[in-house]
Amino acid sequence: MSLDLTRARMEVTASSAGGAPFLFSFGLTIFLTGLLALWLPTKTAALILLFQGNVALPLAFLLQRRLARGELSPDNPLRPLSIQLAMSQIAALPMVLLAFGLAPHATGVALASVAAGHLVPYAWLHRTSIYLWLAPAVSIGTLLIALELKQEALPWTLFYMAGAYALAGVGLYRHARGLPPAPTGVGELSVHPVLSKGAADKRFDPL
């Protein structure tokens, strides 16, 4: 792998805190939705779950500004990929809507499965195995909860998902803090400290 690509991935991770702000924010709104699901009708709580991202997303961007180290440079070759990965969940939205329409108590499982598929590529982008265990943990874990609790499953699938997001978020933030800061203005990617390829590779999981 070229040193330029390694540096590009380092910059993506540093400038986004490894994706931790998004896990913290969505974990919080999913947890709060789970609390509401303890008292509200299941379909009402599932409907709130569909729209909780409208609160989580701006909160995530705000938190990213506080936790990130620098900004992603305009000439980073991975910028288009980062944007496409962020938008990829939209393609699976019909699955979540189908679950909401047919089995509202399983909406959390559908959302977790979509999120799992969305998270896997970030293991390569951020060079950490955290995403590789988080993805099956949320998809399989929520499924097992739903199979056991059936109609009562919604709040507990959401609590489980929020807890997994919180744990992974802490690990990702610590991972990102170990990197050189991303550039704070427009410029070339090479503003990072010069690292030999071997030294750069040792800073990450071998992904």
Kinemage of the C-alpha trace (Angstrom):
@kinemage 1
@onewidth
@group {chain A} dominant
@subgroup {mainchain}
@vectorlist {calphas} color= white
{ca met a 1} P 0.000 0.000 0.000
{ca ser a 2} L 1.413 3.419 -0.922
{ca leu a 3} L 2.361 5.846 1.782
{ca asp a 4} L 0.035 8.456 0.247
{ca leu a 5} L -2.982 6.173 0.696
{ca thr a 6} L -1.901 5.345 4.236
{ca arg a 7} L -1.681 9.046 5.027
{ca ala a 8} L -5.049 9.663 3.398
{ca arg a 9} L -6.667 7.059 5.631
{ca met a 10} L -4.919 8.523 8.679
{ca glu a 11} L -6.299 11.939 7.813
{ca val a 12} L -9.844 10.614 7.378
{ca thr a 13} L -9.664 8.981 10.799
{ca ala a 14} L -8.136 11.971 12.570
{ca ser a 15} L -10.565 14.457 11.006
{ca ser a 16} L -13.617 12.358 11.924
{ca ala a 17} L -12.423 10.981 15.282
{ca gly a 18} L -12.715 7.549 13.711
{ca gly a 19} L -16.496 7.903 13.369
{ca ala a 20} L -16.918 7.957 17.165
{ca pro a 21} L -19.066 11.133 17.176
{ca phe a 22} L -21.658 9.429 14.982
{ca leu a 23} L -21.776 6.338 17.172
{ca phe a 24} L -22.110 8.463 20.308
{ca ser a 25} L -24.858 10.616 18.812
{ca phe a 26} L -26.894 7.838 17.241
{ca gly a 27} L -26.361 5.722 20.343
{ca leu a 28} L -27.835 8.506 22.453
{ca thr a 29} L -30.920 9.056 20.288
{ca ile a 30} L -31.495 5.307 19.941
{ca phe a 31} L -31.229 4.922 23.713
{ca leu a 32} L -33.731 7.726 24.292
{ca thr a 33} L -36.060 6.120 21.753
{ca gly a 34} L -35.738 2.886 23.714
{ca leu a 35} L -36.833 4.695 26.873
{ca leu a 36} L -39.879 6.047 25.073
{ca ala a 37} L -40.631 2.564 23.784
{ca leu a 38} L -41.116 1.377 27.357
{ca trp a 39} L -44.216 3.568 27.665
{ca leu a 40} L -45.428 4.347 24.154
{ca pro a 41} L -47.255 1.932 21.832
{ca thr a 42} L -44.763 -0.121 19.844
{ca lys a 43} L -45.739 1.366 16.491
{ca thr a 44} L -45.437 4.915 17.809
{ca ala a 45} L -41.982 4.202 19.231
{ca ala a 46} L -40.932 2.509 15.987
{ca leu a 47} L -42.045 5.603 14.074
{ca ile a 48} L -39.903 7.777 16.335
{ca leu a 49} L -37.009 5.410 15.660
{ca leu a 50} L -37.350 6.052 11.933
{ca phe a 51} L -36.877 9.787 12.471
{ca gln a 52} L -34.426 9.915 15.380
{ca gly a 53} L -31.627 10.376 12.865
{ca asn a 54} L -32.894 13.903 12.208
{ca val a 55} L -31.665 14.740 15.704
{ca ala a 56} L -28.645 12.450 15.774
{ca leu a 57} L -27.071 13.644 12.529
{ca pro a 58} L -26.642 17.354 13.352
{ca leu a 59} L -25.575 16.378 16.861
{ca ala a 60} L -22.937 14.081 15.350
{ca phe a 61} L -21.525 16.841 13.156
{ca leu a 62} L -21.395 19.188 16.146
{ca leu a 63} L -19.650 16.579 18.269
{ca gln a 64} L -17.232 15.803 15.458
{ca arg a 65} L -16.109 19.419 15.452
{ca arg a 66} L -15.228 19.041 19.127
{ca leu a 67} L -13.553 15.636 19.013
{ca ala a 68} L -11.834 15.620 15.618
{ca arg a 69} L -8.215 16.649 15.172
{ca gly a 70} L -8.120 18.928 12.133
{ca glu a 71} L -10.165 18.864 8.932
{ca leu a 72} L -10.230 16.611 5.901
{ca ser a 73} L -8.210 18.318 3.174
{ca pro a 74} L -10.009 19.041 -0.128
{ca asp a 75} L -7.448 17.037 -2.102
{ca asn a 76} L -7.744 13.899 0.004
{ca pro a 77} L -8.402 11.096 -2.543
{ca leu a 78} L -10.712 9.310 -0.115
{ca arg a 79} L -13.133 12.222 0.274
{ca pro a 80} L -15.583 10.896 -2.400
{ca leu a 81} L -15.475 7.412 -0.864
{ca ser a 82} L -16.206 8.815 2.596
{ca ile a 83} L -19.261 10.655 1.270
{ca gln a 84} L -20.545 7.606 -0.610
{ca leu a 85} L -20.162 5.376 2.436
{ca ala a 86} L -22.060 7.887 4.543
{ca met a 87} L -24.961 7.855 2.075
{ca ser a 88} L -25.039 4.089 1.487
{ca gln a 89} L -27.712 3.366 4.107
{ca ile a 90} L -30.325 5.139 2.024
{ca ala a 91} L -30.378 2.218 -0.415
{ca ala a 92} L -31.535 -0.120 2.367
{ca leu a 93} L -34.230 2.178 3.742
{ca pro a 94} L -37.083 0.139 2.146
{ca met a 95} L -36.121 -2.825 4.346
{ca val a 96} L -36.568 -0.738 7.493
{ca leu a 97} L -39.893 0.629 6.235
{ca leu a 98} L -41.062 -2.894 5.465
{ca ala a 99} L -40.251 -4.022 8.996
{ca phe a 100} L -42.089 -1.011 10.382
{ca gly a 101} L -45.172 -1.813 8.319
{ca leu a 102} L -45.295 -5.566 8.950
{ca ala a 103} L -43.707 -6.012 12.378
{ca pro a 104} L -43.042 -2.740 14.243
{ca his a 105} L -41.413 -4.572 17.148
{ca ala a 106} L -38.687 -5.740 14.705
{ca thr a 107} L -37.880 -2.265 13.383
{ca gly a 108} L -34.823 -2.110 15.625
{ca val a 109} L -33.509 -5.361 14.162
{ca ala a 110} L -33.954 -4.059 10.623
{ca leu a 111} L -32.210 -0.803 11.492
{ca ala a 112} L -29.360 -2.681 13.170
{ca ser a 113} L -28.914 -4.952 10.143
{ca val a 114} L -28.770 -1.989 7.771
{ca ala a 115} L -26.302 -0.236 10.072
{ca ala a 116} L -24.148 -3.375 10.259
{ca gly a 117} L -23.739 -3.541 6.506
{ca his a 118} L -22.973 0.168 6.474
{ca leu a 119} L -20.288 -0.127 9.168
{ca val a 120} L -18.145 -2.934 7.749
{ca pro a 121} L -16.275 -0.863 5.101
{ca tyr a 122} L -15.175 1.567 7.796
{ca ala a 123} L -12.889 -1.143 9.168
{ca trp a 124} L -10.712 -0.656 6.088
{ca leu a 125} L -11.107 3.105 5.949
{ca his a 126} L -10.110 3.664 9.588
{ca arg a 127} L -7.795 0.655 9.836
{ca thr a 128} L -9.364 -0.827 12.936
{ca ser a 129} L -11.098 -4.115 13.669
{ca ile a 130} L -13.608 -2.398 15.964
{ca tyr a 131} L -16.071 -2.041 13.106
{ca leu a 132} L -15.660 -5.704 12.244
{ca trp a 133} L -16.943 -6.856 15.623
{ca leu a 134} L -19.473 -4.049 15.998
{ca ala a 135} L -21.338 -4.943 12.780
{ca pro a 136} L -22.215 -8.575 13.638
{ca ala a 137} L -22.652 -7.672 17.303
{ca val a 138} L -25.528 -5.287 16.571
{ca ser a 139} L -27.155 -7.317 13.799
{ca ile a 140} L -26.990 -10.757 15.430
{ca gly a 141} L -27.502 -9.451 18.958
{ca thr a 142} L -30.687 -7.548 18.138
{ca leu a 143} L -32.002 -10.531 16.176
{ca leu a 144} L -31.525 -12.865 19.138
{ca ile a 145} L -33.265 -10.395 21.451
{ca ala a 146} L -36.201 -10.089 19.047
{ca leu a 147} L -36.533 -13.858 18.692
{ca glu a 148} L -36.617 -14.225 22.469
{ca leu a 149} L -38.861 -11.287 23.417
{ca lys a 150} L -40.982 -11.055 20.253
{ca gln a 151} L -43.622 -8.291 20.662
{ca glu a 152} L -41.780 -6.802 23.651
{ca ala a 153} L -38.414 -6.646 21.900
{ca leu a 154} L -38.240 -3.073 20.590
{ca pro a 155} L -36.916 -1.189 23.644
{ca trp a 156} L -34.418 -3.912 24.500
{ca thr a 157} L -33.010 -4.146 20.990
{ca leu a 158} L -32.516 -0.390 21.104
{ca phe a 159} L -30.812 -0.465 24.515
{ca tyr a 160} L -28.492 -3.199 23.286
{ca met a 161} L -27.665 -1.317 20.092
{ca ala a 162} L -27.009 1.912 22.001
{ca gly a 163} L -24.689 0.122 24.414
{ca ala a 164} L -22.713 -1.469 21.595
{ca tyr a 165} L -22.390 1.917 19.886
{ca ala a 166} L -21.135 3.526 23.090
{ca leu a 167} L -18.465 0.873 23.686
{ca ala a 168} L -17.297 0.985 20.087
{ca gly a 169} L -17.301 4.778 20.115
{ca val a 170} L -14.901 4.872 23.073
{ca gly a 171} L -12.545 2.474 21.309
{ca leu a 172} L -12.672 4.413 18.053
{ca tyr a 173} L -12.032 7.715 19.769
{ca arg a 174} L -8.971 6.293 21.505
{ca his a 175} L -7.805 4.862 18.170
{ca ala a 176} L -8.171 8.236 16.436
{ca arg a 177} L -6.416 10.119 19.224
{ca gly a 178} L -3.285 8.090 18.567
{ca leu a 179} L -2.923 9.580 15.084
{ca pro a 180} L -1.238 12.775 13.923
{ca pro a 181} L -3.766 15.624 13.577
{ca ala a 182} L -5.281 16.282 10.176
{ca pro a 183} L -4.464 19.615 8.495
{ca thr a 184} L -6.488 22.588 9.715
{ca gly a 185} L -6.709 24.363 6.373
{ca val a 186} L -6.439 23.902 2.631
{ca gly a 187} L -3.233 22.282 1.614
{ca glu a 188} L -1.557 19.107 0.540
{ca leu a 189} L -2.013 15.846 2.321
{ca ser a 190} L 1.700 15.680 3.065
{ca val a 191} L 1.365 18.076 6.022
{ca his a 192} L 1.329 14.978 8.219
{ca pro a 193} L 4.633 14.125 9.880
{ca val a 194} L 6.861 12.093 7.604
{ca leu a 195} L 6.554 8.407 8.425
{ca ser a 196} L 8.215 5.473 6.823
{ca lys a 197} L 5.767 2.949 5.453
{ca gly a 198} L 6.718 0.434 8.098
{ca ala a 199} L 6.277 2.949 10.911
{ca ala a 200} L 2.891 4.047 9.579
{ca asp a 201} L 1.628 0.499 9.339
{ca lys a 202} L 2.578 -0.235 12.950
{ca arg a 203} L 0.181 2.443 14.169
{ca phe a 204} L -2.881 0.470 13.074
{ca asp a 205} L -4.509 -2.922 12.986
{ca pro a 206} L -3.390 -4.870 9.885
{ca leu a 207} L -6.482 -4.196 7.762
